[in-house]
Amino acid sequence: MPERIYVKDRTFVDKTGRSRIFHGVNLVCKDKSKGYVDEWNRFDFEELSRLGFNLVRLGIFWDGLEPEPNKYDDYYLNKIEALLDLCAEYDIYVLLDMHQDLYSVRYSDGAPEWATFTDSLPEPEKGFVWSDAYLNNEAIQHAFDHFWANDPAPDGVGLQDHFAKCWQYVAQRFGSKPNVLGYDLFNEPFPGTVSTSIFRKLLTTFSNLESKISGKPPKSLEEIVAMFFSEQGRIKALKLFDDKHLYKSFVSAAESCVVEFDTKVLVPFYERVAKAIRSVTSEGILFLENNYFSNIGIQSGLKPITVDNEREKLQAFAPHGYDLVVDTPFYEHLASENRVSIIFENHYAVQQRLNMPVVVGEWGGFGALNNKNILHHCLFLLDLFDSYGWSFTYWAWNRKESSSYATTMLLKRDYPKAIAGDLIYFKYDPTTSSFFMEWDANASVGTPTVICLPEGLRGRKVKVSPSSMWNLEDINGTLHLTIKTAQSGRHTLTLE
């Protein structure tokens, strides 16, 4: 059964002091007609465990939890609890994700109707990409503004206060479960009408960069907006930004606006929610997401949160990152390692500043795409996360479909689940099935280092240096290599 996970600087640790790494997927049902819970069952979690996953980012929805002000749906929570218990049976941790898209159930999912105030502005029209509605619809932007202002709900209580009490109710219900890794406080926070100035800054920067390259006068803001929201215009921008230097210049242009929102609005909001959760449980890690614009690489201005004037001990950074082509028809052919490397380099810089561990909460979104470019893109990201020592949850797992996807076979890879000491480096090469790991072992830990081998040994030889006791164990249908080191100090493991 899973044991409690804690935080030590930039590392997740268990109660014996082992460093921990998590590989997992998102399970999110956005369908209100299903009660926001899909027909997941024991066979789903058995399969996830067999593929080597030890973490699920499980979507929960404010609309499902609090359908009326101050009235919580315990039937919905009972279904969530059943999933938590099934995960525990298969040694799978759960990150509870308060999910939203376009703020509200009125437009997609998230907040209930009673918490959605749009000042009677026009409803969004269907765009080239669904998420364009964040940028071109005032109703959605105003709904976020009312939320960030903590304006009163119909009962006179602030919207954020309702949201915090909802999290408090969830944490009180599930805080005692050891496999609840923690609470992802708000999915992809969007700044609201402030986004207009951020977006304009980005588009103006793009126009100036394009002008320098073409030698032609910069386009007007209206021309650039029209270009961005058209398919051919988006392709032109993507091709221009398949250059690390240009893309870094582009995302840096709006950094000051993003930092201002993060420091003045987002961090105080996180602290409000954290205080509510900590009033009922000291367990569970609080996961802080970057805002919507940092998904494309604008460096976040997040700060460590404090509760009662002290730095919260259990907090982690949960960045998201998608290439600009995600959700478009040309993802398969125009996905760029140059762009995503800038996105995650900036997330890494934020992690160092925050001094927190990382779970990349969302990335990928490849679905059934399986051409050479997509597979290379997926491997590039997996190798990048490994090089940073990060945990991740891939977006997303679909019942009866994802197990057959080509990218799922890439997610099924060797990795260290638990390290008795400090991890220095590990590398898995799926083309040769080779695995290498280097760590500073701590013999006093008393529990073994554990390597997950979802594809088995496949004829590979195990070499541990200096020589140490090792064993192979089947855990929930997946082979694991356990190593007990007799002495502290630098160790290496090679499988080839």
ChimeraX attribute file (.defattr): number of C-alpha atoms within 10 A of each C-alpha:
attribute: neighborCount
match mode: 1-to-1
recipient: residues
	/A:1	11
	/A:2	18
	/A:3	16
	/A:4	16
	/A:5	24
	/A:6	23
	/A:7	19
	/A:8	16
	/A:9	16
	/A:10	18
	/A:11	22
	/A:12	25
	/A:13	22
	/A:14	19
	/A:15	11
	/A:16	13
	/A:17	22
	/A:18	26
	/A:19	24
	/A:20	24
	/A:21	23
	/A:22	24
	/A:23	24
	/A:24	29
	/A:25	24
	/A:26	23
	/A:27	23
	/A:28	21
	/A:29	19
	/A:30	21
	/A:31	13
	/A:32	14
	/A:33	7
	/A:34	10
	/A:35	16
	/A:36	20
	/A:37	22
	/A:38	15
	/A:39	8
	/A:40	13
	/A:41	13
	/A:42	13
	/A:43	10
	/A:44	18
	/A:45	22
	/A:46	19
	/A:47	16
	/A:48	22
	/A:49	22
	/A:50	20
	/A:51	23
	/A:52	28
	/A:53	28
	/A:54	25
	/A:55	26
	/A:56	30
	/A:57	28
	/A:58	23
	/A:59	22
	/A:60	25
	/A:61	26
	/A:62	22
	/A:63	24
	/A:64	23
	/A:65	26
	/A:66	22
	/A:67	17
	/A:68	14
	/A:69	16
	/A:70	13
	/A:71	10
	/A:72	18
	/A:73	14
	/A:74	14
	/A:75	12
	/A:76	17
	/A:77	18
	/A:78	12
	/A:79	14
	/A:80	19
	/A:81	15
	/A:82	12
	/A:83	18
	/A:84	23
	/A:85	17
	/A:86	19
	/A:87	27
	/A:88	21
	/A:89	15
	/A:90	22
	/A:91	21
	/A:92	27
	/A:93	29
	/A:94	27
	/A:95	25
	/A:96	23
	/A:97	23
	/A:98	22
	/A:99	24
	/A:100	22
	/A:101	19
	/A:102	26
	/A:103	26
	/A:104	23
	/A:105	22
	/A:106	14
	/A:107	16
	/A:108	15
	/A:109	22
	/A:110	25
	/A:111	29
	/A:112	20
	/A:113	14
	/A:114	16
	/A:115	28
	/A:116	22
	/A:117	20
	/A:118	17
	/A:119	12
	/A:120	9
	/A:121	14
	/A:122	11
	/A:123	14
	/A:124	17
	/A:125	11
	/A:126	10
	/A:127	12
	/A:128	16
	/A:129	15
	/A:130	15
	/A:131	13
	/A:132	16
	/A:133	20
	/A:134	23
	/A:135	16
	/A:136	18
	/A:137	17
	/A:138	21
	/A:139	24
	/A:140	28
	/A:141	25
	/A:142	21
	/A:143	22
	/A:144	24
	/A:145	19
	/A:146	21
	/A:147	23
	/A:148	20
	/A:149	13
	/A:150	17
	/A:151	17
	/A:152	16
	/A:153	19
	/A:154	11
	/A:155	10
	/A:156	8
	/A:157	14
	/A:158	19
	/A:159	24
	/A:160	22
	/A:161	19
	/A:162	20
	/A:163	24
	/A:164	22
	/A:165	19
	/A:166	22
	/A:167	21
	/A:168	21
	/A:169	19
	/A:170	20
	/A:171	25
	/A:172	15
	/A:173	16
	/A:174	20
	/A:175	22
	/A:176	14
	/A:177	20
	/A:178	19
	/A:179	25
	/A:180	28
	/A:181	26
	/A:182	26
	/A:183	26
	/A:184	24
	/A:185	23
	/A:186	22
	/A:187	24
	/A:188	25
	/A:189	22
	/A:190	25
	/A:191	23
	/A:192	22
	/A:193	19
	/A:194	15
	/A:195	20
	/A:196	16
	/A:197	12
	/A:198	19
	/A:199	16
	/A:200	15
	/A:201	19
	/A:202	18
	/A:203	24
	/A:204	19
	/A:205	19
	/A:206	23
	/A:207	19
	/A:208	16
	/A:209	19
	/A:210	20
	/A:211	14
	/A:212	11
	/A:213	9
	/A:214	10
	/A:215	9
	/A:216	10
	/A:217	11
	/A:218	18
	/A:219	17
	/A:220	11
	/A:221	14
	/A:222	10
	/A:223	12
	/A:224	17
	/A:225	17
	/A:226	11
	/A:227	18
	/A:228	18
	/A:229	15
	/A:230	13
	/A:231	14
	/A:232	11
	/A:233	14
	/A:234	18
	/A:235	17
	/A:236	13
	/A:237	16
	/A:238	19
	/A:239	11
	/A:240	15
	/A:241	22
	/A:242	17
	/A:243	15
	/A:244	16
	/A:245	12
	/A:246	16
	/A:247	22
	/A:248	19
	/A:249	16
	/A:250	22
	/A:251	21
	/A:252	16
	/A:253	18
	/A:254	21
	/A:255	20
	/A:256	15
	/A:257	16
	/A:258	25
	/A:259	20
	/A:260	14
	/A:261	20
	/A:262	21
	/A:263	15
	/A:264	12
	/A:265	14
	/A:266	25
	/A:267	19
	/A:268	16
	/A:269	22
	/A:270	23
	/A:271	18
	/A:272	19
	/A:273	24
	/A:274	23
	/A:275	18
	/A:276	21
	/A:277	25
	/A:278	18
	/A:279	11
	/A:280	15
	/A:281	15
	/A:282	14
	/A:283	21
	/A:284	25
	/A:285	21
	/A:286	25
	/A:287	27
	/A:288	26
	/A:289	26
	/A:290	27
	/A:291	25
	/A:292	21
	/A:293	23
	/A:294	26
	/A:295	24
	/A:296	20
	/A:297	28
	/A:298	27
	/A:299	27
	/A:300	27
	/A:301	23
	/A:302	24
	/A:303	17
	/A:304	18
	/A:305	23
	/A:306	18
	/A:307	16
	/A:308	8
	/A:309	7
	/A:310	8
	/A:311	11
	/A:312	19
	/A:313	18
	/A:314	21
	/A:315	27
	/A:316	29
	/A:317	26
	/A:318	26
	/A:319	29
	/A:320	28
	/A:321	23
	/A:322	20
	/A:323	24
	/A:324	21
	/A:325	18
	/A:326	18
	/A:327	15
	/A:328	14
	/A:329	12
	/A:330	12
	/A:331	18
	/A:332	18
	/A:333	13
	/A:334	20
	/A:335	22
	/A:336	23
	/A:337	18
	/A:338	16
	/A:339	23
	/A:340	25
	/A:341	19
	/A:342	21
	/A:343	25
	/A:344	25
	/A:345	15
	/A:346	18
	/A:347	26
	/A:348	19
	/A:349	13
	/A:350	20
	/A:351	20
	/A:352	12
	/A:353	13
	/A:354	19
	/A:355	18
	/A:356	23
	/A:357	25
	/A:358	27
	/A:359	27
	/A:360	22
	/A:361	27
	/A:362	22
	/A:363	22
	/A:364	20
	/A:365	18
	/A:366	22
	/A:367	16
	/A:368	13
	/A:369	16
	/A:370	15
	/A:371	12
	/A:372	11
	/A:373	15
	/A:374	21
	/A:375	17
	/A:376	17
	/A:377	20
	/A:378	23
	/A:379	16
	/A:380	15
	/A:381	17
	/A:382	19
	/A:383	15
	/A:384	16
	/A:385	18
	/A:386	17
	/A:387	13
	/A:388	15
	/A:389	22
	/A:390	21
	/A:391	23
	/A:392	28
	/A:393	26
	/A:394	21
	/A:395	20
	/A:396	19
	/A:397	21
	/A:398	17
	/A:399	13
	/A:400	8
	/A:401	10
	/A:402	15
	/A:403	16
	/A:404	10
	/A:405	14
	/A:406	17
	/A:407	24
	/A:408	18
	/A:409	15
	/A:410	14
	/A:411	18
	/A:412	20
	/A:413	22
	/A:414	25
	/A:415	23
	/A:416	22
	/A:417	21
	/A:418	24
	/A:419	26
	/A:420	28
	/A:421	24
	/A:422	19
	/A:423	21
	/A:424	15
	/A:425	14
	/A:426	21
	/A:427	16
	/A:428	18
	/A:429	14
	/A:430	14
	/A:431	6
	/A:432	8
	/A:433	16
	/A:434	16
	/A:435	20
	/A:436	18
	/A:437	19
	/A:438	18
	/A:439	20
	/A:440	16
	/A:441	24
	/A:442	23
	/A:443	16
	/A:444	14
	/A:445	18
	/A:446	14
	/A:447	18
	/A:448	22
	/A:449	25
	/A:450	23
	/A:451	20
	/A:452	25
	/A:453	24
	/A:454	19
	/A:455	16
	/A:456	16
	/A:457	18
	/A:458	10
	/A:459	9
	/A:460	13
	/A:461	10
	/A:462	14
	/A:463	15
	/A:464	18
	/A:465	12
	/A:466	13
	/A:467	14
	/A:468	15
	/A:469	11
	/A:470	17
	/A:471	13
	/A:472	15
	/A:473	14
	/A:474	12
	/A:475	14
	/A:476	15
	/A:477	15
	/A:478	18
	/A:479	19
	/A:480	25
	/A:481	19
	/A:482	20
	/A:483	20
	/A:484	20
	/A:485	26
	/A:486	15
	/A:487	14
	/A:488	15
	/A:489	14
	/A:490	16
	/A:491	20
	/A:492	18
	/A:493	19
	/A:494	17
	/A:495	18
	/A:496	15
